[in-house]
Amino acid sequence: MPIKTLPAVVRPAVALILLVGPNLALQHVARAQEVAITFDDLPSHGPLPGGVTREDVTRKILAAFKEAGVPEVYGFINAGKMREYPEDRKVLQLWRGAGQPLGNHTLDHMNLNDNTPEGFEENIAKNEAVLESLMGEKDWHWFRYPYLNEGNTLEKRRAVRTYLNEHHYRIAQVTLDFEDYAWNAPYARCSSKKDEKSIAWLKESYLNTATEYMKLGRQLSQQIFHRDIKYVLLMHIGAFDAEMLPQLLAQMKQQGFQFVKLKEAQGDPAYKTDPDAAFDNGGTLLDQIMEARRLEFPPHAEKPMKTLDATCRE
């Protein structure tokens, strides 16, 4: 059958097989690793460079999604931030206007480790009015723990999980994280100083750290599950993230990642795993499983946190 008579979704794969041969084509398909992109701390995260608004940040991020063909990105909100800056509701409206969904990140970015389960659950519930007003009948029952802290005691962990289950929430777990938020504050400082040399280093170190920790996440997946799971990447709605997102998404494509929806990624059986352990610092789901099972982490480079904190401070 001629390629032109085949369904459109089939033609690229057939053309690839004809071009490079079936074995190489299958290897190419096998290397495509699925990942869902998610963003935390809407409507605002981190300081802004001079002349940049929260709306500017949001528009750049949304444009990067569209350009890279990212299908659906949940933005996890802390509606309490709008008590002081009610104008930032426009960020959430822009997000929804682009067809992107919203989920719950607590009203005030509350740390469960520092609070009671009852207080934490109340903070979740108080965030729902804004979600309902913006999402309507769309699915907003996805929850992301602030700081990825799921409880520093088993009592807290189990109590909040029971609450989430009873209120029909799914936990939006994270399996890839390079702590992208750490670059946003130094970028604002360096921009105000017009320090182009330091900004160039920020860009290089951001992409290098992303590569290193996505590689680490995949190594942990192989160590725990003996395969590549479908991943969920955590990012934040900051100014440097907006600046770097087009390059980051392009780099991820070059590294063999394919973008999927959160629901599709978390349909992977790996996300049914509950470490059922208490942690002072939660980390990703993969981190938690490694810690709970007392497994040794593979060698990896440290994130440049001290250098980031010192950059453009003088």
N, C-alpha and C positions, 0 to 999 in steps of 0.2 A: 504493500500500500504506500503511495507517495506521501512524503511528510506533510504536504499541504492539506491532505485530506484527514489527517489525524487531529484530535482535539487540541486546542491551543496549549493546554497545560502539559500535554505529553511531548509536543514538538521539541522543546529545548533538550530534554533528556535523550530523545532519539538522535537529534543532531549531534549531541556530544558523543554518543556511542559511535556514530558513523565517522566522526572526526578523529577521535583518539583511540577508538577500539573499546570493546566492552569492559576489559579488565581495568584499564585506567579510568574509564568513566565511573565504574562502580566504586573505585577507590576515592574518586572526587566526591561522589555523593556521600560516602561513609564519613568523610571528614567534616561535613556540614554539621556543626554542633548547635543545638537549639538553646536559646536564652531569651527570657523575658526581661525587659527593662522596666524598672520601677523608680519613682522619684518620691523622696520624703520631704517633709517640712513645708509643704505649701500652706499659705501663700508666700512665705518669705523665709530665706535662710542666709545668714551671714551678712557682713557689711558689703556695701556697694561702692564701686569706684565713682568718682565725681562725674556727674552728668548722666549716670545710668539709673534707670528706674526698674522697679519690680516688673512692670509690664514689659519693658525692653528685654529683660532676662527671659521672661516667659515666652515672648514671641520668638526669640532666637532658638530656644529649646524646641518649641513646637515646629518651627521651620526645619530644624535638623531631623526631627522624626520623619517629617514628610519627605524630605530629600533622600533619606536613607531607606525609606519604605518600612519603618518600624510600625507594626500593625496596631498595637493598642498599648498604652502606657498608663498604669494606675498611678495617680498622684495621691499621696497620703497626707491628709490635712490636719492642721492644728488650728481650728477656727478661733480659739481664744486670742490668737495674735491680732485679730481684727478688732478687739476691744480698743486697742490703742491706735490702730491704723485701719479704720473701716474702709478706706479707699482701696485696700489690698484685696477686697472682694473681687475686684476687676480681674485679678490674676486667676481666680477660680472660674470666673465666667469665661475668660479666654480659653482656659483649659477645656472646659465643657463645650465651648463653641467650636473647638477643633475636633470634637468627637471623642476626647480622651476622658476616661472614667476617674472617679475619686473614691478613696477609701478612708478608713478611720485610723488616726494616729494619736488619739486622745485629744481632748480640748486644749491642754496646756503643755504638750510634750512631757507628760509626767513619767518619772522614773519609778517603775514598780518596786525596785529594790529599796527605795527610800520611803515608801508609802504602804498603807494597808491595802489588802485586796478590795475592801469595801470602797475606800477612797478612789482607788484606781478605776474600779468599775463605774463609779459615779462620773468620773472624768470622761470615760468612754461614752456613756449615755448622753452627756451634755454636748458632745460633738455631733450628735446625730441630726439635730434640727437643720443645720447648714447642709449636711449631706443630703438629707431628704429634699430640701428646697432646690438643690442644684441637680440632683440625680433623678428625682421623680421615681419612676418604676424601674429604672436601671439598677443593676446589682452594685450596691455600695457596701455590702456586708463582707468586706475584706478588712482585716485588722493587722497593722504593723506595730510591734512593740517599739516604743522610743528607746534609743540606745541599744536595741536588740536585747534588752534585759527582760527575761521571762520569769524572774523571781529568784531571790537569793536564799529562799527556803522552799522546801517541797510543798509546804502548806500554801504559800502564796502562788506558786506555779500551778498547782492543781486546782486551787480555788478559782483563779482567773480563767484557766482553760475550761473549767466547767461552766462558768458564766458565758464565755464566748460561744460555746457549743449550744447552750440553752437559748441564746439570742441569735442563733443562726449565722454566726460569723465563721469565716475561714481565716486561719492565720496565714498572712502573706510572709512566708519564710524567705530568708536570704541565703543563697549559697555561693554568691560571688560578691566580694566587697574589698575595695582597695582604699577605703576611707577618703573618698574624693573631697569631702567637706573640708579637709585640712588645707587645701590650696586656696580656698575662697578669701580668707582674711589676708594672707600675704599678698594676694593679687590686688586687693583693694589698696593696700599700703604701697605697693610698688607702682601702681598706676598713678597714685597721687604724687609720687616722687618722679614719675616719668623715667623709671629705672628700667630701660629696655633690656639690659644685660640680665638682670634678675628675672624679668618676665620670661625671657627666653629659657632660662634654667627651670622656671616653674613649668613651662610647657613640656620641656624634655622630661623632667622628673615625673610629671603627671602621667604621661603616656608610658614611660618605662615601668612605673609602679603598677599601673593598670595591667600591663602585660605580665609582670611578675606574679601578681596576686590572682589573676585569672588562671595562670598556669598552676599556681598552688591549689586553687579550688578544684581544678581538674585532677590534680594528683591525689587530693583527699578523696574525691569521688571514686577514683580507681582503687584506692586503698580500702575504702569502706564497702563500696558496692561492686567493685571489680568491673566497672564500666563508667562511661560518661553518662551522668543523669541529664535531665533537662534542667538548666540552671535558671536562677533568678538573681539579677544584678541589682544592687542597691546604689542609688545615686541621690543627689540633693539639688534643690532648685536654687543654686548659687550662681553668681556672676561668672566665675571662672569655669564652672561646669558648662554654662551657656556658650562661653568662648571656645571651649575645647571639644564640645560634643560632636561636631561634624568630623573632626579628626579621629576622635575616639571610636565612633561608629564605623568609620572607614577602616581603621586599624583592626577592629573586631571582625569585620567581613574578611579582611585579608588573612586573618588567623583562623578562618573557617567557621565563624559563628553565623547562625541564621536566627533572625528575630521572630519570636512567637508571642502569643498572648499569655498573660499570667495564668489564666485558668488552664491553658494547654500545658504550660510548664509544670504546674503543680498537680497535673493529672498523673505525673510520673509517680510510681509506687514509692519511691524514695521519700516522698514528703509525708507518708504515713508513719514514718519513724519518729518516735517520741523518746528522746534521751531520758526523760523523767528524772532529771537531776537538777540540783540548785547550783547556780553560778553567780559569783560576784560581778563577773563581766561575761555577758551572754555570748556574743559573737554570732557567727553564722550557724545555721543548722549543722553544717559539716564540722565546724569547730566544736560545737556542743557534743556531737557524737564522738569525736576524737577524744575529747576530755573525759566524757562519761565512761568510755571504754579504755581509757588510759593508754591510748595509742600514741606512738611517737610521730611528731610532725616531720615532714621531709625538710631538708635544708632549704632555706630561702633567704633572700635579702630583706633586711629590715626596711620599714617605711621611713622616709627622711623627716620624721616629725620634729626633731630638735632644730634641724636646718630650716624647715618651714617656719617654725615659730620665731626664729631669729631673723629671717629674711626681711629686709627693708624696714628694720626697726630703728636704725640709727639716723 
